Amino acid sequence: MVSFVLSPDITPSVSPDAPRPPKLLDLVRARLRTKHYSIRTYVFWIRRFIYFHDKRHPRDMGAPEVEAFLSDLVVNGRVAASTQNQALSALLFLYREVLEIQLPWLDNITRAKPSQRLPVVLTPAEVRAVLDRNSHEDEFARQIWLDREPLWQPK
């Protein structure tokens, strides 16, 4: 067993009773509260970023580490574009709002493909085409959808 003995002429530079500076994630939470942002979501992505880089402090990292993390989310994590954007927003918040460090533009990120969206609303012609393909058993519903008075009502 190794023991350390302090010589009498060495005094500790910080007294044991002195208050500790706040931890990084406590600073993040405090800033998120003032902005009314989602604490759980932002802290999740910031913590995941720190663990991805073997618990290095974000102040010691920069744009290359952010780009590596975001690219890894897409390549290995196979996340959606919106998930990658959420992680990016959390990291930009950390650097801009908490650490007050401006990151250069992040050009080397492998971006997730945005999902293809289907139209939510059909045009009146498309609705008529869909309804015309239905059988006469659906005539009641068809006339209601077309905002007409039904010719007959089911029993």
Buried (B, 14 or more C-beta within 10 A) or exposed (E): EEEEEEEEEEEEEEEEEEEEEEEBBEBBBEBBEEEEBEBEBBBBBBBBBBEBBEEEEBEEBEBEBBBBBBBEBBEEBEBBEEBBBBBBBBBBBBBEBBBEEEBEEBEEBEEBEEEEEEEEEEEEEEBBEEBEEEEEEEBBEBBEEEEEEEEEEEE
